[in-house]
Amino acid sequence: MIDEKKRIIDVCCGSKMFWFDKENPDVEFCDIRELPKTEYCLGRYIEISPDTVCDFTNLPFADNSFCLAVFDPPHLKQVGNKAFMAVKYGKLGEDWETTLAEGFKECMRVLKPNGVLIFKWSEIQIPLSQILSLFSQRPLFGNKRPQKNNKTHWLCFMKGEQA
């Protein structure tokens, strides 16, 4: 059952790695995968336990439902299906451009007017410029150039009032 009182949605939460409170009651944690606690690397474990199992390109929530959306999609297209990086982060399919564009549209659809979307992207295989060309709007702000040893970008978007 979907809790309509939650203000935040994480559309592909995975193992909730960057959340300080992995059980935050104000967040609807979503992912297409479920995985019981599993050792993915010697002595390292992962668990994927979303509140709602769903595809971020077709979210089962009404328009204008959330104040904040978090979109941290898989960023690897060249990785083995059973590789620990695929288990930990997920894997993009052959139609990744369409998938990411549809995911962005869905995040904007479920956001309330003036709602905020936080987007995270790692440029390990696909440059950020290629990803941003898939989206219907440009970010308001974020880190344009990640640190030398870290290829991760954090960007902020806002839904328009009339959208």
MITIBA-41430 format. One record per residue: x, y, z of N, C-alpha, C in turn. Coordinates in nm, 3 decimals. Layout:
<panus>
+---------+---------+---------+---------+---------+---------+---------+---------+---------+
|    n.c1 |    n.c2 |    n.c3 |   ca.c1 |   ca.c2 |   ca.c3 |    c.c1 |    c.c2 |    c.c3 |
+---------+---------+---------+---------+---------+---------+---------+---------+---------+
|       X |       Y |       Z |       X |       Y |       Z |       X |       Y |       Z |
...
+---------+---------+---------+---------+---------+---------+---------+---------+---------+
</panus>
This chain:
<panus>
+---------+---------+---------+---------+---------+---------+---------+---------+---------+
|    n.c1 |    n.c2 |    n.c3 |   ca.c1 |   ca.c2 |   ca.c3 |    c.c1 |    c.c2 |    c.c3 |
+---------+---------+---------+---------+---------+---------+---------+---------+---------+
|   0.084 |  -0.119 |   0.000 |   0.000 |   0.000 |   0.000 |   0.087 |   0.125 |   0.000 |
|   0.054 |   0.220 |  -0.083 |   0.132 |   0.342 |  -0.097 |   0.089 |   0.443 |   0.008 |
|   0.186 |   0.499 |   0.080 |   0.160 |   0.600 |   0.181 |   0.159 |   0.737 |   0.114 |
|   0.042 |   0.796 |   0.103 |   0.027 |   0.924 |   0.034 |   0.076 |   1.043 |   0.117 |
|   0.119 |   1.019 |   0.238 |   0.169 |   1.127 |   0.324 |   0.319 |   1.151 |   0.308 |
|   0.388 |   1.062 |   0.240 |   0.531 |   1.078 |   0.221 |   0.559 |   1.195 |   0.127 |
|   0.663 |   1.273 |   0.157 |   0.694 |   1.392 |   0.077 |   0.809 |   1.370 |  -0.021 |
|   0.884 |   1.262 |  -0.003 |   1.006 |   1.238 |  -0.081 |   0.997 |   1.102 |  -0.148 |
|   1.046 |   1.096 |  -0.272 |   1.055 |   0.968 |  -0.342 |   1.197 |   0.949 |  -0.393 |
|   1.251 |   0.831 |  -0.371 |   1.378 |   0.789 |  -0.430 |   1.340 |   0.680 |  -0.530 |
|   1.347 |   0.711 |  -0.659 |   1.290 |   0.624 |  -0.762 |   1.374 |   0.501 |  -0.796 |
|   1.501 |   0.501 |  -0.759 |   1.585 |   0.381 |  -0.777 |   1.685 |   0.378 |  -0.662 |
|   1.633 |   0.341 |  -0.547 |   1.708 |   0.351 |  -0.421 |   1.821 |   0.251 |  -0.407 |
|   1.815 |   0.138 |  -0.478 |   1.919 |   0.037 |  -0.458 |   1.931 |   0.002 |  -0.311 |
|   2.053 |   0.001 |  -0.260 |   2.075 |  -0.032 |  -0.119 |   2.074 |   0.091 |  -0.030 |
|   2.028 |   0.203 |  -0.083 |   2.014 |   0.329 |  -0.007 |   2.149 |   0.377 |   0.046 |
|   2.254 |   0.362 |  -0.034 |   2.392 |   0.388 |   0.009 |   2.416 |   0.528 |   0.063 |
|   2.358 |   0.630 |   0.000 |   2.391 |   0.765 |   0.044 |   2.293 |   0.821 |   0.148 |
|   2.191 |   0.746 |   0.185 |   2.095 |   0.792 |   0.285 |   2.153 |   0.777 |   0.425 |
|   2.143 |   0.881 |   0.504 |   2.185 |   0.873 |   0.644 |   2.087 |   0.787 |   0.724 |
|   1.957 |   0.802 |   0.694 |   1.854 |   0.723 |   0.760 |   1.787 |   0.636 |   0.654 |
|   1.828 |   0.511 |   0.647 |   1.779 |   0.419 |   0.544 |   1.633 |   0.376 |   0.568 |
|   1.577 |   0.416 |   0.680 |   1.437 |   0.385 |   0.713 |   1.357 |   0.514 |   0.730 |
|   1.401 |   0.623 |   0.671 |   1.334 |   0.752 |   0.685 |   1.185 |   0.738 |   0.650 |
|   1.097 |   0.765 |   0.745 |   0.953 |   0.744 |   0.720 |   0.893 |   0.844 |   0.622 |
|   0.965 |   0.948 |   0.586 |   0.916 |   1.050 |   0.494 |   0.952 |   1.019 |   0.348 |
|   1.025 |   0.907 |   0.327 |   1.072 |   0.872 |   0.193 |   1.003 |   0.745 |   0.143 |
|   0.956 |   0.751 |   0.020 |   0.907 |   0.633 |  -0.051 |   1.026 |   0.579 |  -0.130 |
|   1.085 |   0.471 |  -0.081 |   1.199 |   0.408 |  -0.146 |   1.149 |   0.312 |  -0.253 |
|   1.193 |   0.332 |  -0.378 |   1.149 |   0.249 |  -0.490 |   1.270 |   0.188 |  -0.560 |
|   1.251 |   0.071 |  -0.615 |   1.353 |   0.009 |  -0.700 |   1.286 |  -0.102 |  -0.779 |
|   1.344 |  -0.134 |  -0.892 |   1.292 |  -0.244 |  -0.974 |   1.341 |  -0.379 |  -0.921 |
|   1.440 |  -0.372 |  -0.833 |   1.501 |  -0.495 |  -0.780 |   1.473 |  -0.511 |  -0.631 |
|   1.470 |  -0.636 |  -0.589 |   1.474 |  -0.673 |  -0.448 |   1.585 |  -0.775 |  -0.434 |
|   1.662 |  -0.764 |  -0.328 |   1.771 |  -0.858 |  -0.306 |   1.789 |  -0.875 |  -0.156 |
|   1.774 |  -0.998 |  -0.105 |   1.800 |  -1.019 |   0.038 |   1.948 |  -0.993 |   0.067 |
|   1.981 |  -0.976 |   0.192 |   2.120 |  -0.950 |   0.230 |   2.210 |  -1.056 |   0.165 |
|   2.303 |  -1.006 |   0.080 |   2.386 |  -1.094 |  -0.002 |   2.530 |  -1.045 |   0.003 |
|   2.623 |  -1.137 |   0.013 |   2.765 |  -1.102 |   0.005 |   2.800 |  -1.083 |  -0.142 |
|   2.838 |  -0.961 |  -0.180 |   2.871 |  -0.933 |  -0.320 |   3.020 |  -0.927 |  -0.343 |
|   3.097 |  -0.918 |  -0.238 |   3.243 |  -0.913 |  -0.243 |   3.289 |  -0.962 |  -0.107 |
|   3.405 |  -1.017 |  -0.097 |   3.452 |  -1.077 |   0.027 |   3.428 |  -0.985 |   0.149 |
|   3.338 |  -1.024 |   0.235 |   3.309 |  -0.949 |   0.357 |   3.221 |  -0.825 |   0.337 |
|   3.171 |  -0.803 |   0.215 |   3.085 |  -0.688 |   0.187 |   2.947 |  -0.739 |   0.147 |
|   2.846 |  -0.678 |   0.208 |   2.710 |  -0.722 |   0.187 |   2.625 |  -0.610 |   0.131 |
|   2.519 |  -0.652 |   0.061 |   2.424 |  -0.557 |   0.005 |   2.284 |  -0.613 |   0.026 |
|   2.190 |  -0.523 |   0.050 |   2.049 |  -0.559 |   0.059 |   1.969 |  -0.452 |  -0.014 |
|   1.879 |  -0.495 |  -0.099 |   1.792 |  -0.402 |  -0.171 |   1.650 |  -0.434 |  -0.129 |
|   1.593 |  -0.343 |  -0.051 |   1.462 |  -0.366 |   0.009 |   1.376 |  -0.240 |  -0.004 |
|   1.323 |  -0.214 |  -0.124 |   1.242 |  -0.094 |  -0.142 |   1.103 |  -0.106 |  -0.079 |
|   1.042 |   0.008 |  -0.052 |   0.902 |   0.009 |  -0.007 |   0.811 |  -0.035 |  -0.122 |
|   0.844 |   0.012 |  -0.242 |   0.765 |  -0.018 |  -0.362 |   0.858 |  -0.072 |  -0.470 |
|   0.826 |  -0.190 |  -0.521 |   0.902 |  -0.247 |  -0.632 |   0.835 |  -0.197 |  -0.761 |
|   0.910 |  -0.119 |  -0.838 |   0.855 |  -0.062 |  -0.961 |   0.968 |  -0.016 |  -1.053 |
|   0.932 |   0.010 |  -1.176 |   1.022 |   0.062 |  -1.278 |   1.015 |   0.214 |  -1.274 |
|   1.129 |   0.282 |  -1.268 |   1.126 |   0.428 |  -1.260 |   1.076 |   0.495 |  -1.387 |
|   1.054 |   0.418 |  -1.493 |   0.995 |   0.476 |  -1.614 |   0.842 |   0.468 |  -1.612 |
|   0.786 |   0.405 |  -1.509 |   0.641 |   0.391 |  -1.497 |   0.605 |   0.383 |  -1.349 |
|   0.615 |   0.495 |  -1.280 |   0.594 |   0.499 |  -1.136 |   0.444 |   0.488 |  -1.102 |
|   0.410 |   0.408 |  -1.001 |   0.269 |   0.387 |  -0.965 |   0.215 |   0.493 |  -0.868 |
|   0.245 |   0.619 |  -0.896 |   0.203 |   0.729 |  -0.809 |   0.132 |   0.835 |  -0.892 |
|   0.043 |   0.907 |  -0.828 |  -0.034 |   1.012 |  -0.896 |   0.057 |   1.129 |  -0.933 |
|   0.013 |   1.205 |  -1.031 |   0.082 |   1.331 |  -1.066 |   0.087 |   1.419 |  -0.942 |
|   0.193 |   1.501 |  -0.934 |   0.203 |   1.604 |  -0.829 |   0.193 |   1.547 |  -0.687 |
|   0.263 |   1.438 |  -0.661 |   0.254 |   1.369 |  -0.531 |   0.364 |   1.404 |  -0.432 |
|   0.484 |   1.441 |  -0.480 |   0.600 |   1.454 |  -0.392 |   0.664 |   1.592 |  -0.403 |
|   0.724 |   1.636 |  -0.294 |   0.796 |   1.764 |  -0.290 |   0.939 |   1.750 |  -0.341 |
|   0.996 |   1.632 |  -0.322 |   1.136 |   1.608 |  -0.357 |   1.148 |   1.469 |  -0.420 |
|   1.219 |   1.462 |  -0.531 |   1.249 |   1.333 |  -0.595 |   1.400 |   1.317 |  -0.604 |
|   1.446 |   1.195 |  -0.581 |   1.587 |   1.160 |  -0.594 |   1.597 |   1.061 |  -0.709 |
|   1.684 |   1.091 |  -0.805 |   1.700 |   1.006 |  -0.923 |   1.848 |   0.973 |  -0.938 |
|   1.884 |   0.853 |  -0.897 |   2.021 |   0.801 |  -0.903 |   2.016 |   0.669 |  -0.981 |
|   2.001 |   0.679 |  -1.114 |   1.983 |   0.558 |  -1.195 |   2.113 |   0.481 |  -1.212 |
|   2.103 |   0.355 |  -1.257 |   2.225 |   0.282 |  -1.294 |   2.303 |   0.364 |  -1.396 |
|   2.434 |   0.357 |  -1.389 |   2.518 |   0.436 |  -1.479 |   2.615 |   0.349 |  -1.560 |
|   2.606 |   0.219 |  -1.546 |   2.695 |   0.128 |  -1.618 |   2.620 |   0.058 |  -1.730 |
|   2.677 |   0.060 |  -1.851 |   2.619 |  -0.016 |  -1.961 |   2.708 |  -0.132 |  -2.001 |
|   2.836 |  -0.123 |  -1.968 |   2.931 |  -0.230 |  -2.001 |   2.981 |  -0.294 |  -1.873 |
|   2.905 |  -0.393 |  -1.827 |   2.940 |  -0.468 |  -1.706 |   2.864 |  -0.600 |  -1.713 |
|   2.927 |  -0.705 |  -1.666 |   2.861 |  -0.836 |  -1.666 |   2.739 |  -0.836 |  -1.575 |
|   2.637 |  -0.911 |  -1.611 |   2.513 |  -0.913 |  -1.534 |   2.534 |  -0.959 |  -1.390 |
|   2.633 |  -1.046 |  -1.366 |   2.656 |  -1.097 |  -1.231 |   2.777 |  -1.033 |  -1.164 |
|   2.840 |  -0.937 |  -1.230 |   2.955 |  -0.867 |  -1.171 |   2.910 |  -0.791 |  -1.046 |
|   2.997 |  -0.779 |  -0.948 |   2.956 |  -0.713 |  -0.824 |   2.915 |  -0.568 |  -0.848 |
|   2.972 |  -0.502 |  -0.949 |   2.931 |  -0.364 |  -0.979 |   2.786 |  -0.362 |  -1.031 |
|   2.745 |  -0.461 |  -1.108 |   2.607 |  -0.469 |  -1.155 |   2.512 |  -0.499 |  -1.040 |
|   2.555 |  -0.587 |  -0.950 |   2.473 |  -0.619 |  -0.833 |   2.456 |  -0.495 |  -0.746 |
|   2.564 |  -0.423 |  -0.725 |   2.562 |  -0.307 |  -0.636 |   2.489 |  -0.187 |  -0.696 |
|   2.512 |  -0.158 |  -0.824 |   2.460 |  -0.036 |  -0.885 |   2.353 |  -0.057 |  -0.991 |
|   2.329 |  -0.178 |  -1.034 |   2.238 |  -0.202 |  -1.144 |   2.310 |  -0.185 |  -1.277 |
|   2.238 |  -0.209 |  -1.386 |   2.297 |  -0.204 |  -1.519 |   2.197 |  -0.143 |  -1.616 |
|   2.246 |  -0.057 |  -1.704 |   2.163 |   0.001 |  -1.808 |   2.141 |  -0.100 |  -1.920 |
|   2.024 |  -0.098 |  -1.980 |   1.994 |  -0.185 |  -2.092 |   2.037 |  -0.122 |  -2.224 |
|   2.011 |  -0.191 |  -2.332 |   2.047 |  -0.143 |  -2.466 |   1.979 |  -0.010 |  -2.500 |
|   1.857 |   0.009 |  -2.451 |   1.780 |   0.130 |  -2.480 |   1.795 |   0.234 |  -2.368 |
|   1.915 |   0.246 |  -2.313 |   1.939 |   0.329 |  -2.196 |   1.902 |   0.475 |  -2.217 |
|   1.918 |   0.527 |  -2.338 |   1.884 |   0.669 |  -2.361 |   1.735 |   0.692 |  -2.338 |
|   1.652 |   0.606 |  -2.395 |   1.507 |   0.617 |  -2.377 |   1.470 |   0.595 |  -2.231 |
|   1.531 |   0.497 |  -2.169 |   1.503 |   0.465 |  -2.029 |   1.531 |   0.585 |  -1.940 |
|   1.647 |   0.649 |  -1.955 |   1.681 |   0.763 |  -1.870 |   1.593 |   0.883 |  -1.898 |
|   1.561 |   0.908 |  -2.026 |   1.472 |   1.019 |  -2.060 |   1.334 |   0.997 |  -1.999 |
|   1.281 |   0.875 |  -2.009 |   1.150 |   0.844 |  -1.950 |   1.154 |   0.853 |  -1.798 |
|   1.264 |   0.811 |  -1.737 |   1.279 |   0.822 |  -1.592 |   1.274 |   0.966 |  -1.546 |
|   1.342 |   1.054 |  -1.618 |   1.340 |   1.197 |  -1.586 |   1.197 |   1.252 |  -1.596 |
|   1.126 |   1.216 |  -1.704 |   0.988 |   1.261 |  -1.723 |   0.899 |   1.213 |  -1.609 |
|   0.917 |   1.088 |  -1.567 |   0.836 |   1.034 |  -1.458 |   0.865 |   1.105 |  -1.326 |
|   0.991 |   1.135 |  -1.300 |   1.025 |   1.210 |  -1.178 |   0.955 |   1.345 |  -1.179 |
|   0.959 |   1.413 |  -1.293 |   0.893 |   1.544 |  -1.303 |   0.741 |   1.530 |  -1.290 |
|   0.685 |   1.424 |  -1.344 |   0.540 |   1.403 |  -1.336 |   0.493 |   1.388 |  -1.192 |
|   0.566 |   1.311 |  -1.111 |   0.520 |   1.286 |  -0.973 |   0.557 |   1.399 |  -0.877 |
|   0.640 |   1.494 |  -0.923 |   0.672 |   1.609 |  -0.839 |   0.557 |   1.709 |  -0.838 |
|   0.537 |   1.771 |  -0.723 |   0.441 |   1.881 |  -0.712 |   0.499 |   2.002 |  -0.784 |
|   0.414 |   2.098 |  -0.825 |   0.468 |   2.222 |  -0.881 |   0.570 |   2.284 |  -0.784 |
|   0.679 |   2.331 |  -0.837 |   0.792 |   2.385 |  -0.762 |   0.869 |   2.277 |  -0.685 |
|   0.839 |   2.150 |  -0.710 |   0.911 |   2.042 |  -0.647 |   1.054 |   2.034 |  -0.701 |
|   1.140 |   1.971 |  -0.624 |   1.282 |   1.964 |  -0.656 |   1.323 |   1.821 |  -0.689 |
|   1.404 |   1.808 |  -0.793 |   1.462 |   1.680 |  -0.833 |   1.613 |   1.687 |  -0.813 |
|   1.665 |   1.595 |  -0.734 |   1.809 |   1.580 |  -0.718 |   1.852 |   1.462 |  -0.804 |
|   1.945 |   1.487 |  -0.895 |   1.992 |   1.386 |  -0.989 |   2.139 |   1.357 |  -0.963 |
|   2.172 |   1.229 |  -0.954 |   2.310 |   1.187 |  -0.932 |   2.355 |   1.106 |  -1.053 |
|   2.474 |   1.138 |  -1.104 |   2.527 |   1.065 |  -1.219 |   2.677 |   1.045 |  -1.204 |
|   2.723 |   0.924 |  -1.234 |   2.865 |   0.893 |  -1.234 |   2.911 |   0.877 |  -1.379 |
|   3.011 |   0.953 |  -1.418 |   3.059 |   0.955 |  -1.557 |   3.159 |   0.844 |  -1.589 |
|   3.149 |   0.733 |  -1.524 |   3.246 |   0.625 |  -1.546 |   3.245 |   0.579 |  -1.692 |
|   3.126 |   0.566 |  -1.752 |   3.117 |   0.518 |  -1.890 |   3.047 |   0.616 |  -1.985 |
|   2.960 |   0.700 |  -1.934 |   2.884 |   0.792 |  -2.019 |   2.900 |   0.933 |  -1.964 |
|   2.945 |   1.028 |  -2.046 |   2.964 |   1.165 |  -1.997 |   2.831 |   1.232 |  -1.962 |
|   2.835 |   1.318 |  -1.863 |   2.716 |   1.390 |  -1.818 |   2.651 |   1.468 |  -1.932 |
|   2.730 |   1.528 |  -2.020 |   2.674 |   1.606 |  -2.130 |   2.581 |   1.521 |  -2.217 |
|   2.614 |   1.395 |  -2.234 |   2.531 |   1.304 |  -2.313 |   2.399 |   1.275 |  -2.240 |
|   2.404 |   1.266 |  -2.109 |   2.285 |   1.240 |  -2.029 |   2.194 |   1.362 |  -2.029 |
|   2.251 |   1.479 |  -2.007 |   2.169 |   1.601 |  -2.000 |   2.098 |   1.631 |  -2.131 |
|   2.154 |   1.587 |  -2.243 |   2.089 |   1.609 |  -2.372 |   1.958 |   1.528 |  -2.383 |
|   1.938 |   1.430 |  -2.296 |   1.818 |   1.347 |  -2.297 |   1.703 |   1.410 |  -2.220 |
|   1.733 |   1.508 |  -2.135 |   1.634 |   1.565 |  -2.045 |   1.568 |   1.688 |  -2.106 |
|   1.446 |   1.716 |  -2.063 |   1.367 |   1.826 |  -2.119 |   1.406 |   1.963 |  -2.063 |
|   1.489 |   1.968 |  -1.962 |   1.534 |   2.096 |  -1.908 |   1.675 |   2.084 |  -1.854 |
|   1.736 |   2.199 |  -1.835 |   1.872 |   2.203 |  -1.782 |   1.868 |   2.213 |  -1.630 |
|   1.971 |   2.165 |  -1.563 |   1.974 |   2.176 |  -1.417 |   1.990 |   2.322 |  -1.374 |
|   1.941 |   2.350 |  -1.254 |   1.960 |   2.483 |  -1.196 |   2.104 |   2.502 |  -1.150 |
|   2.155 |   2.401 |  -1.079 |   2.292 |   2.407 |  -1.030 |   2.339 |   2.266 |  -0.996 |
|   2.468 |   2.255 |  -0.971 |   2.530 |   2.128 |  -0.935 |   2.679 |   2.139 |  -0.955 |
|   2.749 |   2.032 |  -0.932 |   2.894 |   2.038 |  -0.954 |   2.921 |   2.006 |  -1.102 |
|   2.973 |   2.105 |  -1.173 |   3.000 |   2.090 |  -1.316 |   3.119 |   1.999 |  -1.342 |
|   3.216 |   2.006 |  -1.255 |   3.336 |   1.923 |  -1.269 |   3.361 |   1.851 |  -1.136 |
|   3.340 |   1.720 |  -1.137 |   3.365 |   1.646 |  -1.012 |   3.513 |   1.644 |  -0.978 |
|   3.540 |   1.605 |  -0.855 |   3.679 |   1.594 |  -0.811 |   3.755 |   1.497 |  -0.900 |
|   3.885 |   1.511 |  -0.903 |   3.971 |   1.434 |  -0.994 |   3.947 |   1.283 |  -0.985 |
|   3.940 |   1.229 |  -0.866 |   3.926 |   1.084 |  -0.850 |   3.782 |   1.038 |  -0.835 |
|   3.688 |   1.130 |  -0.844 |   3.548 |   1.097 |  -0.828 |   3.472 |   1.155 |  -0.947 |
|   3.410 |   1.071 |  -1.025 |   3.342 |   1.117 |  -1.146 |   3.192 |   1.136 |  -1.124 |
|   3.152 |   1.161 |  -1.000 |   3.011 |   1.173 |  -0.966 |   2.964 |   1.318 |  -0.966 |
|   2.849 |   1.340 |  -1.031 |   2.784 |   1.471 |  -1.035 |   2.656 |   1.466 |  -0.952 |
|   2.627 |   1.576 |  -0.885 |   2.499 |   1.597 |  -0.817 |   2.439 |   1.722 |  -0.878 |
|   2.315 |   1.713 |  -0.929 |   2.250 |   1.824 |  -0.996 |   2.111 |   1.846 |  -0.938 |
|   2.066 |   1.971 |  -0.946 |   1.935 |   2.008 |  -0.893 |   1.848 |   2.066 |  -1.005 |
|   1.726 |   2.014 |  -1.017 |   1.625 |   2.062 |  -1.111 |   1.503 |   2.105 |  -1.029 |
|   1.418 |   2.190 |  -1.087 |   1.293 |   2.227 |  -1.023 |   1.181 |   2.221 |  -1.125 |
|   1.070 |   2.162 |  -1.084 |   0.953 |   2.155 |  -1.170 |   0.887 |   2.293 |  -1.174 |
|   0.840 |   2.331 |  -1.290 |   0.771 |   2.459 |  -1.303 |   0.636 |   2.462 |  -1.231 |
|   0.587 |   2.579 |  -1.206 |   0.459 |   2.596 |  -1.136 |   0.341 |   2.537 |  -1.212 |
|   0.343 |   2.550 |  -1.345 |   0.229 |   2.507 |  -1.426 |   0.245 |   2.366 |  -1.483 |
|   0.357 |   2.304 |  -1.456 |   0.383 |   2.173 |  -1.516 |   0.297 |   2.064 |  -1.458 |
+---------+---------+---------+---------+---------+---------+---------+---------+---------+
</panus>
